[in-house]
Amino acid sequence: MLVGRWGDPRRARALRHPRENAALLICLAVTALAVVGAINRALDGDSGQPLVVLAIPALVFFVRGQLYAHQRVNGVRISETQFPEAHRMVVEAARAFDLPQVPDAYVVLGNGHINAFASGHGARRFVALHSDLFEIGERLADPDALRFIIGHEVGHIAAGHVSYWRQFGVSVADIIPGIGATLSRAQEYTADNHAHAFCPEGKEGLRVLAAGKYLYREVDFADIAARAHTDQGLFVMLVNLLSSHPVNTWRFQALTDRSRSGRLL
């Protein structure tokens, strides 16, 4: 059960997946060991691989900057005059999570892909919604689904998932199969918790991940959640282990049974 008002540290802790911080510490340790090892090899005169590792901070900085610039020059800025209803949702989510400033928000061309993401550059934070996903709330008139998705992405920002230092800190672990992905899955559960607290009635909008923007209304959310108990086995666990997002059955179950945190492994 969530406690306290928005912005209360107790509520923030309740929204964070209980294994997220442990997974983060493991990822930070992996990256720290890689950097320390690279420095030692560089001091010993090795001018090859160590320089690649030591270039990671600059690489993370430029990738984040390029990603932000891409949204700004190619996306449609969500504002009071363009997609005003979605803009109100972003503002309300930012206020609900006590963010110091409202993140920028953009609609970007999806080309059939169902996706949304949050990131940042410098002090700025932003969310981007693929046009195909955005349509479920605008053209297909399912505002609760869109509100949940926006709450999820703003939740990533509120939980600190998009900070430069965090992304640099897990950069090496991200390329090791199963290590960075486990942290990513914990972060997705945390963002889902934010979205559920912000707009619980919109959780079934995630059916779009299973059936797409036209068929998702015909999907039984509870049936997919119930299959978390029956669709198991070694290869199910392997698919989940290597994925940056929890498998749909486990994710839907976590949103259905709020007494338990989502399964990571």
N, C-alpha and C positions, 0 to 999 in steps of 0.2 A: 504494500500500500504506500502511495506517495504521501509525504508529510510536508507541512510548511507551505509558505507562499512561493510564488515564482521568485527566483533569485536567492531563495534560502539555500545555504550550502547542503543542508540535509536533503532537500529535494533534488539538487544536482547530483548528489551521491546516489540517490535512489534511482535516478534515470540512467546512470552509467552501468554498463554490464559489469557484473562483479569480477570477471576475469580480465577485463580490459587493461587495467593497470599492470597486472602481472605479465600479460603478453607484451605490453609496451616496454617494460623493464628488460625482458629478454631481447627484444629487437634493439633497444639502445645498447645493450651489452655487446651484441654481435657487431654493430656498427663501430662501437668504441674499440673493440679488439682489432677490427680491420684497419682502422685509422692508426692506432698505436703501432700495429705491425708494419704498416706502410711507412710510417715515420722512421722506425728502426731500420728498415731496409734501405730507405733513402739515405740515412746517415752512414750506412755501410757502403754506399756508393752505387747501389742499384738504381738506375735511372729509367727503368721500364714501368712495370706494373704499379709500383708505389705512386708514381706521378698521376696515374689514372685515378687511384683511390683518393688522393689528396685534392683532385680537381672536383670531387663530388659537391662540395659546398657551392662552388660557382655554377656547376651544372644545374643543381636544384634551383638556384636563384634565377637563372636564365630560362629554364623550362617554365617556372611559375610566371615569370614576366611575359613570356611569349604566349602562354595560354590565356592570360588575362587580356592581352592586347588583341588576340584573335577574337574573343567574344565581343570586345568593344567595337571593332571595325567591321565585323561580319554579322553580329547578332542584332536582334531588335530589342532595344532597351525597354524593359517593363517600367512604366511610369504612371503618373496620375492621368495622362492622356492616352497612353498606349497600353491596352489591357489593364484598365484601372482596377478591376476586381482582383486580378492576380497581384497587383501592386499592393492593394489593401491587405491581402493575405501575408505578403512578405513583411510589411510593416507590423502587422499584428503579431506575427511569429517572433520578430526581432524584439518587440516590446515584451512579449510573454517570457522570453528567455533572458531578458535584461541585458541585451547587447548594447554596447555603448553607441553604436551607430547602425543604421539600417544597411544591410548589404546590397550591393548592386544586383540586379536580376536581369537576365536576358533570355529571350527565346532564340534558339539556334536551329538551323536546318538539321532535321533528323535523318532524312533519306530512308525512312522506314525503320530506323533503330529506335528502340524504347529505352531512353536513358535520361538521367539528370545527374548533376554533380555540383559540388561546392569546392571552392578553392580560394586562393588569395594571392596578393603580391604586395609587399610592403605592409602598410597599415590597412589596405583595402581588402574587403572580403566580398565574394560574389557567388551567386548561384546561377546555373544555366540549365534550362529545360529544353530538351529536344522537342521540336515542333510536333512530332507524332504523339509524344506523351502529353504535351500541353493541350492537345485537342480534346482529351477526355474531360477536361474541366471547362473548356470554352465551347467548342463547336458541338461536342456531344453532351454538354450540359450536366456534368457531374462535379459540381464545385467542391463537394466534400473530398472526393478523391484527389483533386488538385491541391486542396488545402493540406491534406495529409502529406503529399509528396513535398510540398514547399516546407512544411514543418519538419520533415525528415532532413532536407538539405540544410535548412537554417539550424537544425539541431546539430549537424556536423560542426558548424561554425561555433555554436554555443559550447560544445564539448571540447573545443580546442583542437579538433582533428586537422585543421587546414593551416596551422601555423608553420612558418618556415622552419623553425628549429625542430619541431616535431617531425616534419617530413624529411629533413636532413638526417635526424637521429635514427630514422628507420630505413634509410635509403639502401643500405647494404643488405639488411635483413629482407627487404622486399624482393631481392633477386634470388633468394634461397627458397626453393619450393616448400610450402607449408608453414614457414616461419612468419614472414610478413603477412601472408594471407590469413593466418589465424588472428592476428591483431586486427586486420581489416574486417573480418567477420564480427569480431567483438564490437568494433566501432559501428558497424551497420546495425547491430542490435541496439546499441546506445542511441543511434539516430532514430530508429523505429520507436524507441521508448519516448523520445521527445515528441515525435509526430503523434503517437497515441495519446500522450498527455495533452497535446495541443488540439487534436481533432480525432477522437477515438472513433467517431462514426465514419471516418474516411478510410479506415484500414482495409476495407474490402476493395479499395481501388488498386491494391497491389495485385489483384487478379489479372491486371493488364500484363504483368510479367509472365504469366502462364499462358495466356490466350490472345494477347494483342488487344488493340484499342477497339476493335469492332465486336469481338466475341466475348470479352471479359464479363459482360453483364450476365451471360448465360452460365458462368462458372460458379460452382458451389464452393465457397471459401472454406466452409467447415469440413467438406469432404477432403480437400487437399491437406488441411491441418491434421485430420484424423489419420491420414496415411503416414504420418511421421512415426506411428507405432507399428505399422505393417510393412512399409517399404524400407527395409534396413538391409545390412550386410556389408561385407568388406568393400565392395566397389562403390556403394553409396557413401561410405565414410571416406573413401579415396577421392571421389568427386567433390565432396564437401571440403576436404583437407586442402585441395589444390585451388579452391575457388576463393575469390576475394569477397564474395557475398554468401551468406548461408543458403543452402538449398531451399527451395520454396516450401517443401513440406515442413521442415524444421522452423523456418521463419514464420510461416502462417500459424504453426502451433504456438510459438512464443507470443504472437499477438492475440491468440484465442485464450490461452491459459495464462493469465497475468500473475499467477501465484508463483511461476517458475521463470527463471532467466532462460534465454535461448541457448541451445546446445552448440558448443564450439567444435567438439570432436566426436 
